[in-house]
Amino acid sequence: MQILSAIAQLRTTNLAESIRFYTTKVGLTLEFQHEDFYAGIRAGNQLFHLKLSDEKDPSIEFVEKGEHFHLYLETGDASATASALKKNGVPLIKDVNETAWGTREFVIKDDQGHTLYFGERL
C-alpha cells in the first residue's frame, strides 16, 4: 500500500470568510471549491479542506486548553513568514521562538479560532 498524502479537514461556520483568510491573509491558494460548503486550500505541496458547519468546531476549545494545534505549517523562514502575516493584519498568538526540539515556531489563530503553528527546522 502506498499513501500519497494525508489531508486534514477544518470546520468553518463561514466558508467564504475562511477562504478569504487563508488566501488573502495567509497567502495560500484556493485549490477548489464545491458549491458553498466545501473547499480545498493548497499550502505548498500539501492540501487541507474546509467544510461548512452550522456550529463552531468543538475541537477549538480542546486544542487551545491542551496547547495542541489544528495544523502545523512548515516554512523555510519562520521570522519572515511571521512578519508577512503581521503585515497582513494577522496577530501572533505566540511570537517567533526557538524550541528545545530544534525548530523556530510561532502561533496564530484562523478566522474561526483554529490554532495554526508555523515552524522552521533549524
Secondary structure, DSSP 8 states (H G I E B T S, - for coil): -------EEEEES-HHHHHHIIIIIS--EEEEEETTTEEEEEETTEEEEEEE-SS--THHHHHHHTT--SEEEE-S-HHHHHHHHHHTT---SEEEEE-TTSEEEEEEE-TT--EEEEEEE-
